[in-house]
């Protein structure tokens, strides 16, 4: 297991993603793209 960590949060109809080690950089995406991102990460964790 590694120490990579991202944080997601809903804000004003958007999803914001940031790297916990670099909190100054925020990726602002739509909820639909956020759902795809979460599904991809879950699938990658299984394989």
Steps between C-alpha positions, in 0.01 A plus 500: 500500500624850423428842644325645194181679594250717319207681655163555332225735610179635357483879475230708328399233250860409421747240625839617616796263509836574657816317594530504879877549464451804272178664622556821302410331170126428459334328205140624459282256302135424437316242715475266198877508444550458876285185496704359210822579685384316814382200295837486322698515825285227658545276196877561495526410869344160429729410212 
